[in-house]
Amino acid sequence: MPIVTSCQELPTLLKNGEILNCTHRILCKIDYPSPVLRGFQGGCSDRKRYYYQIVMHYDLPDRLRDYGRVAKVDLQTGEVVRWSENLYLDHANDMTYHPGTHRILVCHNKPRYQHLSYLDADTLELVDQTDLPFPFYAIEYNEKRDQYLIGLSGTREFRFLNADFSPTDDRIFRTAPLTDRCVKQGICADDELLYFILWDGRHKAEPDFQNRIAVYDWNGDFRGLLHFNVGVQEPESISIVSGQIHAVCGRSHPIIYRFTPET
């Protein structure tokens, strides 16, 4: 079956809700750095390395101020080239890389829904923090447009922000209702399309269980779905690296995958 060699082909293949199936390749499986760190959450890529958060839940009552460590993984070798120190990044539901500042932006989500932390991409040290005007569960920066895409917490909506985090306009977009059954996870974008990776975990015992990536464009229009099969592993984050879809999924350990759509 023909494969899609680059995400640049997807705008012509996904126009009216089409569905493409993806094959996958395991790039690496990562061991946890400590016995008490047993979960993984948001991540992103700077096109050469993948960053993601390993979290320790229930560090304090009611999961307030979860701490964890951020891993930086070389995508060529699959090796962890740096671990951060313990960082209080809460749920750390998503991350994005800003090439202009060489920083990793971390979306805290629960319980500090508006909070954003900045990490130095070399040292993985916390260098700044701020609060956005909106509660958000996911974030992506696009260099060409100099804009952010955010998913709004507690909703099935997303919107676009300028470089200073002000809204680009008044529009707020609703995701496709056919994806409402899925758990929202990380997001990413290229210059043409937006990618929302979704976990169908509530239906994993049902015959129609299907993890998927919902694809939209920068006009907020739904374009189609990418289906992938990694069993009941939970997908957490997604990134486009050199035109290829990368994602971190896992059950007992985080695994970095490359997904390739087929036509």
Secondary structure, DSSP 8 states (H G I E B T S, - for coil): --B--SGGGHHHH-SSSEEEEEEEEEEEE---SSTT--EEEEEEE-SSEEEEEEEETTSSGGGTT-EEEEEEEETTT--EEEE---B--TT--EEEEETTTTEEEEE--SS-TTEEEEEETTT--EEEEEE-SS-EEEEEEETTTTEEEEEETTTTEEEEE-TTS-BSSS--EE--GGGTTSEEEEEEE-SSEEEEEEE-GGGTTSTT--EEEEEEETTS-EEEEEEE--TT-EEEEEEEETTEEEEEEESSSEEEEEEEEB-
